């Protein structure tokens, strides 16, 4: 599904997925990065429907 321009404009943009993940950790929220098909940078989202999410290890 393509990101709407109005959504892209109001979201923070990050140069890489790693930088976006760091921002999510600072915010203390369960967010994941995705590459925007409008600006080609990364945004954060809380949506997981239809997305593969890596499981976190219980032993780390």
N, CA, C, O and CB atoms as a CASP TS submission, in Angstrom:
PFRMAT TS
TARGET T0000
AUTHOR 0000-0000-0000
METHOD Language model
MODEL 1
PARENT N/A
ATOM      1  N   UNK     1       0.845  -1.168   0.000  1.00  0.00           N
ATOM      2  CA  UNK     1       0.000   0.000   0.000  1.00  0.00           C
ATOM      3  C   UNK     1       0.898   1.241   0.000  1.00  0.00           C
ATOM      4  O   UNK     1       1.865   1.312   0.759  1.00  0.00           O
ATOM      5  CB  UNK     1      -0.966  -0.008   1.223  1.00  0.00           C
ATOM      6  N   UNK     2       0.591   2.170  -0.813  1.00  0.00           N
ATOM      7  CA  UNK     2       1.385   3.381  -0.946  1.00  0.00           C
ATOM      8  C   UNK     2       1.063   4.375   0.176  1.00  0.00           C
ATOM      9  O   UNK     2      -0.094   4.560   0.556  1.00  0.00           O
ATOM     10  CB  UNK     2       1.142   4.025  -2.316  1.00  0.00           C
ATOM     11  N   UNK     3       2.115   5.002   0.687  1.00  0.00           N
ATOM     12  CA  UNK     3       1.959   6.009   1.734  1.00  0.00           C
ATOM     13  C   UNK     3       1.354   7.275   1.146  1.00  0.00           C
ATOM     14  O   UNK     3       1.793   7.748   0.098  1.00  0.00           O
ATOM     15  CB  UNK     3       3.316   6.318   2.406  1.00  0.00           C
ATOM     16  N   UNK     4       0.356   7.821   1.813  1.00  0.00           N
ATOM     17  CA  UNK     4      -0.236   9.079   1.346  1.00  0.00           C
ATOM     18  C   UNK     4       0.736  10.229   1.597  1.00  0.00           C
ATOM     19  O   UNK     4       1.448  10.247   2.601  1.00  0.00           O
ATOM     20  CB  UNK     4      -1.595   9.350   2.054  1.00  0.00           C
ATOM     21  N   UNK     5       0.753  11.176   0.682  1.00  0.00           N
ATOM     22  CA  UNK     5       1.647  12.328   0.793  1.00  0.00           C
ATOM     23  C   UNK     5       1.406  13.095   2.091  1.00  0.00           C
ATOM     24  O   UNK     5       2.357  13.551   2.726  1.00  0.00           O
ATOM     25  CB  UNK     5       1.464  13.259  -0.408  1.00  0.00           C
ATOM     26  N   UNK     6       0.154  13.240   2.486  1.00  0.00           N
ATOM     27  CA  UNK     6      -0.163  13.985   3.709  1.00  0.00           C
ATOM     28  C   UNK     6       0.397  13.292   4.953  1.00  0.00           C
ATOM     29  O   UNK     6       0.763  13.957   5.921  1.00  0.00           O
ATOM     30  CB  UNK     6      -1.680  14.154   3.846  1.00  0.00           C
ATOM     31  N   UNK     7       0.464  11.967   4.928  1.00  0.00           N
ATOM     32  CA  UNK     7       1.029  11.218   6.048  1.00  0.00           C
ATOM     33  C   UNK     7       2.543  11.399   6.067  1.00  0.00           C
ATOM     34  O   UNK     7       3.129  11.639   7.122  1.00  0.00           O
ATOM     35  CB  UNK     7       0.659   9.714   5.954  1.00  0.00           C
ATOM     36  N   UNK     8       3.167  11.285   4.914  1.00  0.00           N
ATOM     37  CA  UNK     8       4.615  11.427   4.802  1.00  0.00           C
ATOM     38  C   UNK     8       5.077  12.795   5.302  1.00  0.00           C
ATOM     39  O   UNK     8       6.063  12.892   6.033  1.00  0.00           O
ATOM     40  CB  UNK     8       5.057  11.221   3.352  1.00  0.00           C
ATOM     41  N   UNK     9       4.373  13.834   4.913  1.00  0.00           N
ATOM     42  CA  UNK     9       4.780  15.203   5.243  1.00  0.00           C
ATOM     43  C   UNK     9       4.796  15.453   6.749  1.00  0.00           C
ATOM     44  O   UNK     9       5.655  16.184   7.241  1.00  0.00           O
ATOM     45  CB  UNK     9       3.851  16.200   4.570  1.00  0.00           C
ATOM     46  N   UNK    10       3.862  14.858   7.484  1.00  0.00           N
ATOM     47  CA  UNK    10       3.789  15.164   8.913  1.00  0.00           C
ATOM     48  C   UNK    10       4.610  14.216   9.795  1.00  0.00           C
ATOM     49  O   UNK    10       4.693  14.431  11.004  1.00  0.00           O
ATOM     50  CB  UNK    10       2.358  15.129   9.354  1.00  0.00           C
ATOM     51  N   UNK    11       5.212  13.182   9.221  1.00  0.00           N
ATOM     52  CA  UNK    11       6.028  12.258  10.003  1.00  0.00           C
ATOM     53  C   UNK    11       7.496  12.681   9.985  1.00  0.00           C
ATOM     54  O   UNK    11       7.973  13.303   9.035  1.00  0.00           O
ATOM     55  CB  UNK    11       5.881  10.827   9.467  1.00  0.00           C
ATOM     56  N   UNK    12       8.194  12.327  11.056  1.00  0.00           N
ATOM     57  CA  UNK    12       9.638  12.577  11.111  1.00  0.00           C
ATOM     58  C   UNK    12      10.330  11.676  10.099  1.00  0.00           C
ATOM     59  O   UNK    12       9.904  10.545   9.867  1.00  0.00           O
ATOM     60  CB  UNK    12      10.202  12.332  12.548  1.00  0.00           C
ATOM     61  N   UNK    13      11.398  12.184   9.501  1.00  0.00           N
ATOM     62  CA  UNK    13      12.155  11.418   8.506  1.00  0.00           C
ATOM     63  C   UNK    13      13.521  11.067   9.072  1.00  0.00           C
ATOM     64  O   UNK    13      14.157  11.871   9.752  1.00  0.00           O
ATOM     65  CB  UNK    13      12.303  12.216   7.180  1.00  0.00           C
ATOM     66  N   UNK    14      13.959   9.842   8.776  1.00  0.00           N
ATOM     67  CA  UNK    14      15.251   9.357   9.249  1.00  0.00           C
ATOM     68  C   UNK    14      16.042   8.838   8.057  1.00  0.00           C
ATOM     69  O   UNK    14      15.475   8.256   7.132  1.00  0.00           O
ATOM     70  CB  UNK    14      15.078   8.246  10.330  1.00  0.00           C
ATOM     71  N   UNK    15      17.355   9.051   8.082  1.00  0.00           N
ATOM     72  CA  UNK    15      18.217   8.672   6.965  1.00  0.00           C
ATOM     73  C   UNK    15      18.404   7.162   6.852  1.00  0.00           C
ATOM     74  O   UNK    15      18.652   6.652   5.759  1.00  0.00           O
ATOM     75  CB  UNK    15      19.564   9.338   7.109  1.00  0.00           C
ATOM     76  N   UNK    16      18.290   6.442   7.965  1.00  0.00           N
ATOM     77  CA  UNK    16      18.475   4.991   7.932  1.00  0.00           C
ATOM     78  C   UNK    16      17.533   4.324   8.927  1.00  0.00           C
ATOM     79  O   UNK    16      16.976   4.973   9.813  1.00  0.00           O
ATOM     80  CB  UNK    16      19.945   4.617   8.243  1.00  0.00           C
ATOM     81  N   UNK    17      17.369   3.021   8.762  1.00  0.00           N
ATOM     82  CA  UNK    17      16.518   2.261   9.677  1.00  0.00           C
ATOM     83  C   UNK    17      17.120   2.254  11.079  1.00  0.00           C
ATOM     84  O   UNK    17      16.391   2.283  12.071  1.00  0.00           O
ATOM     85  CB  UNK    17      16.328   0.817   9.168  1.00  0.00           C
ATOM     86  N   UNK    18      18.451   2.215  11.163  1.00  0.00           N
ATOM     87  CA  UNK    18      19.120   2.203  12.465  1.00  0.00           C
ATOM     88  C   UNK    18      18.851   3.495  13.235  1.00  0.00           C
ATOM     89  O   UNK    18      18.589   3.456  14.437  1.00  0.00           O
ATOM     90  CB  UNK    18      20.632   2.002  12.287  1.00  0.00           C
ATOM     91  N   UNK    19      18.912   4.619  12.562  1.00  0.00           N
ATOM     92  CA  UNK    19      18.633   5.911  13.204  1.00  0.00           C
ATOM     93  C   UNK    19      17.174   5.959  13.650  1.00  0.00           C
ATOM     94  O   UNK    19      16.872   6.467  14.729  1.00  0.00           O
ATOM     95  CB  UNK    19      18.945   7.091  12.237  1.00  0.00           C
ATOM     96  N   UNK    20      16.280   5.439  12.834  1.00  0.00           N
ATOM     97  CA  UNK    20      14.861   5.409  13.188  1.00  0.00           C
ATOM     98  C   UNK    20      14.622   4.527  14.414  1.00  0.00           C
ATOM     99  O   UNK    20      13.836   4.887  15.290  1.00  0.00           O
ATOM    100  CB  UNK    20      14.023   4.904  12.001  1.00  0.00           C
ATOM    101  N   UNK    21      15.293   3.377  14.482  1.00  0.00           N
ATOM    102  CA  UNK    21      15.155   2.491  15.643  1.00  0.00           C
ATOM    103  C   UNK    21      15.666   3.159  16.911  1.00  0.00           C
ATOM    104  O   UNK    21      15.074   3.006  17.979  1.00  0.00           O
ATOM    105  CB  UNK    21      15.908   1.180  15.406  1.00  0.00           C
ATOM    106  N   UNK    22      16.761   3.897  16.796  1.00  0.00           N
ATOM    107  CA  UNK    22      17.281   4.634  17.952  1.00  0.00           C
ATOM    108  C   UNK    22      16.250   5.639  18.453  1.00  0.00           C
ATOM    109  O   UNK    22      16.056   5.782  19.660  1.00  0.00           O
ATOM    110  CB  UNK    22      18.596   5.354  17.590  1.00  0.00           C
ATOM    111  N   UNK    23      15.597   6.328  17.541  1.00  0.00           N
ATOM    112  CA  UNK    23      14.563   7.299  17.916  1.00  0.00           C
ATOM    113  C   UNK    23      13.388   6.599  18.597  1.00  0.00           C
ATOM    114  O   UNK    23      12.812   7.136  19.543  1.00  0.00           O
ATOM    115  CB  UNK    23      14.074   8.075  16.675  1.00  0.00           C
ATOM    116  N   UNK    24      13.033   5.413  18.124  1.00  0.00           N
ATOM    117  CA  UNK    24      11.934   4.657  18.729  1.00  0.00           C
ATOM    118  C   UNK    24      12.295   4.228  20.148  1.00  0.00           C
ATOM    119  O   UNK    24      11.449   4.256  21.042  1.00  0.00           O
ATOM    120  CB  UNK    24      11.589   3.423  17.872  1.00  0.00           C
ATOM    121  N   UNK    25      13.551   3.832  20.355  1.00  0.00           N
ATOM    122  CA  UNK    25      13.990   3.427  21.695  1.00  0.00           C
ATOM    123  C   UNK    25      13.947   4.604  22.658  1.00  0.00           C
ATOM    124  O   UNK    25      13.532   4.456  23.807  1.00  0.00           O
ATOM    125  CB  UNK    25      15.408   2.840  21.645  1.00  0.00           C
ATOM    126  N   UNK    26      14.374   5.767  22.191  1.00  0.00           N
ATOM    127  CA  UNK    26      14.342   6.974  23.028  1.00  0.00           C
ATOM    128  C   UNK    26      12.903   7.311  23.408  1.00  0.00           C
ATOM    129  O   UNK    26      12.635   7.727  24.535  1.00  0.00           O
ATOM    130  CB  UNK    26      14.999   8.172  22.292  1.00  0.00           C
ATOM    131  N   UNK    27      11.986   7.134  22.474  1.00  0.00           N
ATOM    132  CA  UNK    27      10.573   7.431  22.730  1.00  0.00           C
ATOM    133  C   UNK    27       9.946   6.413  23.676  1.00  0.00           C
ATOM    134  O   UNK    27       8.930   6.695  24.312  1.00  0.00           O
ATOM    135  CB  UNK    27       9.794   7.464  21.418  1.00  0.00           C
ATOM    136  N   UNK    28      10.551   5.227  23.770  1.00  0.00           N
ATOM    137  CA  UNK    28      10.027   4.200  24.657  1.00  0.00           C
ATOM    138  C   UNK    28       8.758   3.544  24.152  1.00  0.00           C
ATOM    139  O   UNK    28       7.973   3.011  24.936  1.00  0.00           O
ATOM    140  CB  UNK    28       9.774   4.781  25.993  1.00  0.00           C
ATOM    141  N   UNK    29       8.553   3.581  22.840  1.00  0.00           N
ATOM    142  CA  UNK    29       7.350   3.000  22.242  1.00  0.00           C
ATOM    143  C   UNK    29       7.713   1.826  21.350  1.00  0.00           C
ATOM    144  O   UNK    29       8.843   1.731  20.871  1.00  0.00           O
ATOM    145  CB  UNK    29       6.577   4.057  21.438  1.00  0.00           C
ATOM    146  N   UNK    30       6.762   0.934  21.128  1.00  0.00           N
ATOM    147  CA  UNK    30       6.970  -0.210  20.240  1.00  0.00           C
ATOM    148  C   UNK    30       6.712   0.239  18.802  1.00  0.00           C
ATOM    149  O   UNK    30       5.608   0.081  18.279  1.00  0.00           O
ATOM    150  CB  UNK    30       6.037  -1.409  20.631  1.00  0.00           C
ATOM    151  N   UNK    31       7.730   0.791  18.181  1.00  0.00           N
ATOM    152  CA  UNK    31       7.623   1.277  16.811  1.00  0.00           C
ATOM    153  C   UNK    31       8.624   0.549  15.939  1.00  0.00           C
ATOM    154  O   UNK    31       9.652   0.071  16.420  1.00  0.00           O
ATOM    155  CB  UNK    31       7.849   2.802  16.742  1.00  0.00           C
ATOM    156  N   UNK    32       8.317   0.468  14.643  1.00  0.00           N
ATOM    157  CA  UNK    32       9.248  -0.150  13.703  1.00  0.00           C
ATOM    158  C   UNK    32       9.454   0.791  12.523  1.00  0.00           C
ATOM    159  O   UNK    32       8.544   1.525  12.136  1.00  0.00           O
ATOM    160  CB  UNK    32       8.726  -1.537  13.223  1.00  0.00           C
ATOM    161  N   UNK    33      10.660   0.762  11.954  1.00  0.00           N
ATOM    162  CA  UNK    33      10.934   1.629  10.807  1.00  0.00           C
ATOM    163  C   UNK    33      10.427   1.013   9.510  1.00  0.00           C
ATOM    164  O   UNK    33      10.316  -0.208   9.392  1.00  0.00           O
ATOM    165  CB  UNK    33      12.431   1.909  10.700  1.00  0.00           C
ATOM    166  N   UNK    34      10.125   1.855   8.553  1.00  0.00           N
ATOM    167  CA  UNK    34       9.802   1.404   7.202  1.00  0.00           C
ATOM    168  C   UNK    34      10.271   2.462   6.222  1.00  0.00           C
ATOM    169  O   UNK    34      10.315   3.649   6.547  1.00  0.00           O
ATOM    170  CB  UNK    34       8.272   1.129   7.040  1.00  0.00           C
ATOM    171  N   UNK    35      10.623   2.022   5.015  1.00  0.00           N
ATOM    172  CA  UNK    35      11.051   2.968   3.989  1.00  0.00           C
ATOM    173  C   UNK    35       9.816   3.509   3.281  1.00  0.00           C
ATOM    174  O   UNK    35       8.976   2.751   2.796  1.00  0.00           O
ATOM    175  CB  UNK    35      12.028   2.298   2.974  1.00  0.00           C
ATOM    176  N   UNK    36       9.725   4.812   3.231  1.00  0.00           N
ATOM    177  CA  UNK    36       8.589   5.487   2.610  1.00  0.00           C
ATOM    178  C   UNK    36       8.736   5.468   1.091  1.00  0.00           C
ATOM    179  O   UNK    36       9.816   5.734   0.562  1.00  0.00           O
ATOM    180  CB  UNK    36       8.468   6.939   3.123  1.00  0.00           C
ATOM    181  N   UNK    37       7.656   5.156   0.401  1.00  0.00           N
ATOM    182  CA  UNK    37       7.697   5.129  -1.064  1.00  0.00           C
ATOM    183  C   UNK    37       7.457   6.516  -1.667  1.00  0.00           C
ATOM    184  O   UNK    37       7.400   6.657  -2.889  1.00  0.00           O
ATOM    185  CB  UNK    37       6.657   4.145  -1.600  1.00  0.00           C
ATOM    186  N   UNK    38       7.317   7.529  -0.828  1.00  0.00           N
ATOM    187  CA  UNK    38       7.179   8.913  -1.308  1.00  0.00           C
ATOM    188  C   UNK    38       8.515   9.651  -1.245  1.00  0.00           C
ATOM    189  O   UNK    38       8.966  10.215  -2.242  1.00  0.00           O
ATOM    190  CB  UNK    38       6.121   9.669  -0.477  1.00  0.00           C
ATOM    191  N   UNK    39       9.148   9.645  -0.064  1.00  0.00           N
ATOM    192  CA  UNK    39      10.385  10.413   0.125  1.00  0.00           C
ATOM    193  C   UNK    39      11.638   9.535   0.134  1.00  0.00           C
ATOM    194  O   UNK    39      12.750  10.063   0.117  1.00  0.00           O
ATOM    195  CB  UNK    39      10.309  11.192   1.421  1.00  0.00           C
ATOM    196  N   UNK    40      11.487   8.227   0.161  1.00  0.00           N
ATOM    197  CA  UNK    40      12.570   7.237   0.169  1.00  0.00           C
ATOM    198  C   UNK    40      13.440   7.302   1.412  1.00  0.00           C
ATOM    199  O   UNK    40      14.551   6.770   1.426  1.00  0.00           O
ATOM    200  CB  UNK    40      13.432   7.420  -1.042  1.00  0.00           C
ATOM    201  N   UNK    41      12.940   7.950   2.453  1.00  0.00           N
ATOM    202  CA  UNK    41      13.615   7.920   3.741  1.00  0.00           C
ATOM    203  C   UNK    41      12.811   7.007   4.656  1.00  0.00           C
ATOM    204  O   UNK    41      11.837   6.394   4.217  1.00  0.00           O
ATOM    205  CB  UNK    41      13.763   9.361   4.352  1.00  0.00           C
ATOM    206  N   UNK    42      13.207   6.910   5.923  1.00  0.00           N
ATOM    207  CA  UNK    42      12.532   6.024   6.859  1.00  0.00           C
ATOM    208  C   UNK    42      11.623   6.806   7.791  1.00  0.00           C
ATOM    209  O   UNK    42      11.958   7.907   8.227  1.00  0.00           O
ATOM    210  CB  UNK    42      13.547   5.228   7.663  1.00  0.00           C
ATOM    211  N   UNK    43      10.465   6.223   8.093  1.00  0.00           N
ATOM    212  CA  UNK    43       9.525   6.734   9.082  1.00  0.00           C
ATOM    213  C   UNK    43       9.327   5.632  10.119  1.00  0.00           C
ATOM    214  O   UNK    43       9.789   4.507   9.933  1.00  0.00           O
ATOM    215  CB  UNK    43       8.155   7.165   8.420  1.00  0.00           C
ATOM    216  N   UNK    44       8.643   5.958  11.204  1.00  0.00           N
ATOM    217  CA  UNK    44       8.293   4.974  12.223  1.00  0.00           C
ATOM    218  C   UNK    44       6.790   4.730  12.203  1.00  0.00           C
ATOM    219  O   UNK    44       5.998   5.643  11.965  1.00  0.00           O
ATOM    220  CB  UNK    44       8.751   5.444  13.623  1.00  0.00           C
ATOM    221  N   UNK    45       6.415   3.483  12.456  1.00  0.00           N
ATOM    222  CA  UNK    45       5.002   3.126  12.543  1.00  0.00           C
ATOM    223  C   UNK    45       4.801   2.114  13.658  1.00  0.00           C
ATOM    224  O   UNK    45       5.722   1.388  14.031  1.00  0.00           O
ATOM    225  CB  UNK    45       4.489   2.562  11.198  1.00  0.00           C
ATOM    226  N   UNK    46       3.594   2.078  14.180  1.00  0.00           N
ATOM    227  CA  UNK    46       3.238   1.072  15.180  1.00  0.00           C
ATOM    228  C   UNK    46       2.481  -0.084  14.541  1.00  0.00           C
ATOM    229  O   UNK    46       2.203  -1.085  15.202  1.00  0.00           O
ATOM    230  CB  UNK    46       2.397   1.701  16.298  1.00  0.00           C
ATOM    231  N   UNK    47       2.150   0.044  13.278  1.00  0.00           N
ATOM    232  CA  UNK    47       1.373  -0.995  12.587  1.00  0.00           C
ATOM    233  C   UNK    47       2.215  -2.235  12.341  1.00  0.00           C
ATOM    234  O   UNK    47       3.388  -2.145  11.979  1.00  0.00           O
ATOM    235  CB  UNK    47       0.827  -0.464  11.256  1.00  0.00           C
ATOM    236  N   UNK    48       1.597  -3.395  12.543  1.00  0.00           N
ATOM    237  CA  UNK    48       2.277  -4.663  12.290  1.00  0.00           C
ATOM    238  C   UNK    48       1.468  -5.573  11.373  1.00  0.00           C
ATOM    239  O   UNK    48       1.974  -6.607  10.938  1.00  0.00           O
ATOM    240  CB  UNK    48       2.556  -5.375  13.601  1.00  0.00           C
ATOM    241  N   UNK    49       0.246  -5.217  11.074  1.00  0.00           N
ATOM    242  CA  UNK    49      -0.619  -6.076  10.269  1.00  0.00           C
ATOM    243  C   UNK    49      -0.002  -6.324   8.892  1.00  0.00           C
ATOM    244  O   UNK    49       0.324  -5.388   8.162  1.00  0.00           O
ATOM    245  CB  UNK    49      -2.016  -5.446  10.123  1.00  0.00           C
ATOM    246  N   UNK    50       0.151  -7.601   8.556  1.00  0.00           N
ATOM    247  CA  UNK    50       0.679  -7.965   7.251  1.00  0.00           C
ATOM    248  C   UNK    50       2.180  -7.818   7.123  1.00  0.00           C
ATOM    249  O   UNK    50       2.720  -7.947   6.025  1.00  0.00           O
ATOM    250  CB  UNK    50       0.030  -7.148   6.215  1.00  0.00           C
ATOM    251  N   UNK    51       2.861  -7.552   8.218  1.00  0.00           N
ATOM    252  CA  UNK    51       4.308  -7.366   8.184  1.00  0.00           C
ATOM    253  C   UNK    51       4.983  -8.459   8.987  1.00  0.00           C
ATOM    254  O   UNK    51       4.481  -8.878  10.030  1.00  0.00           O
ATOM    255  CB  UNK    51       4.701  -5.979   8.725  1.00  0.00           C
ATOM    256  N   UNK    52       6.122  -8.918   8.495  1.00  0.00           N
ATOM    257  CA  UNK    52       6.907  -9.884   9.242  1.00  0.00           C
ATOM    258  C   UNK    52       7.659  -9.139  10.325  1.00  0.00           C
ATOM    259  O   UNK    52       8.348  -8.158  10.048  1.00  0.00           O
ATOM    260  CB  UNK    52       7.880 -10.668   8.318  1.00  0.00           C
ATOM    261  N   UNK    53       7.528  -9.600  11.548  1.00  0.00           N
ATOM    262  CA  UNK    53       8.215  -8.973  12.670  1.00  0.00           C
ATOM    263  C   UNK    53       9.184  -9.980  13.266  1.00  0.00           C
ATOM    264  O   UNK    53       8.776 -11.088  13.616  1.00  0.00           O
ATOM    265  CB  UNK    53       7.204  -8.467  13.743  1.00  0.00           C
ATOM    266  N   UNK    54      10.463  -9.623  13.391  1.00  0.00           N
ATOM    267  CA  UNK    54      11.413 -10.555  14.001  1.00  0.00           C
ATOM    268  C   UNK    54      11.063 -10.774  15.467  1.00  0.00           C
ATOM    269  O   UNK    54      10.648  -9.845  16.159  1.00  0.00           O
ATOM    270  CB  UNK    54      12.858 -10.030  13.866  1.00  0.00           C
ATOM    271  N   UNK    55      11.230 -11.988  15.928  1.00  0.00           N
ATOM    272  CA  UNK    55      10.960 -12.271  17.329  1.00  0.00           C
ATOM    273  C   UNK    55      12.179 -11.886  18.148  1.00  0.00           C
ATOM    274  O   UNK    55      13.311 -11.986  17.674  1.00  0.00           O
ATOM    275  CB  UNK    55      10.597 -13.764  17.542  1.00  0.00           C
ATOM    276  N   UNK    56      11.950 -11.454  19.356  1.00  0.00           N
ATOM    277  CA  UNK    56      13.063 -11.111  20.231  1.00  0.00           C
ATOM    278  C   UNK    56      13.437 -12.338  21.033  1.00  0.00           C
ATOM    279  O   UNK    56      12.577 -13.115  21.445  1.00  0.00           O
ATOM    280  CB  UNK    56      12.706  -9.923  21.166  1.00  0.00           C
ATOM    281  N   UNK    57      14.699 -12.500  21.244  1.00  0.00           N
ATOM    282  CA  UNK    57      15.185 -13.664  21.965  1.00  0.00           C
ATOM    283  C   UNK    57      14.954 -13.495  23.460  1.00  0.00           C
ATOM    284  O   UNK    57      15.203 -12.426  24.017  1.00  0.00           O
ATOM    285  CB  UNK    57      16.670 -13.896  21.674  1.00  0.00           C
ATOM    286  N   UNK    58      14.487 -14.537  24.096  1.00  0.00           N
ATOM    287  CA  UNK    58      14.287 -14.495  25.547  1.00  0.00           C
ATOM    288  C   UNK    58      15.602 -14.673  26.287  1.00  0.00           C
ATOM    289  O   UNK    58      15.675 -14.431  27.492  1.00  0.00           O
ATOM    290  CB  UNK    58      13.293 -15.572  25.983  1.00  0.00           C
ATOM    291  N   UNK    59      16.643 -15.095  25.575  1.00  0.00           N
ATOM    292  CA  UNK    59      17.897 -15.453  26.217  1.00  0.00           C
ATOM    293  C   UNK    59      18.974 -14.397  26.079  1.00  0.00           C
ATOM    294  O   UNK    59      20.100 -14.622  26.525  1.00  0.00           O
ATOM    295  CB  UNK    59      18.393 -16.731  25.658  1.00  0.00           C
ATOM    296  N   UNK    60      18.679 -13.262  25.485  1.00  0.00           N
ATOM    297  CA  UNK    60      19.727 -12.247  25.325  1.00  0.00           C
ATOM    298  C   UNK    60      19.716 -11.232  26.427  1.00  0.00           C
ATOM    299  O   UNK    60      20.537 -10.315  26.431  1.00  0.00           O
ATOM    300  CB  UNK    60      19.581 -11.547  24.013  1.00  0.00           C
TER
END
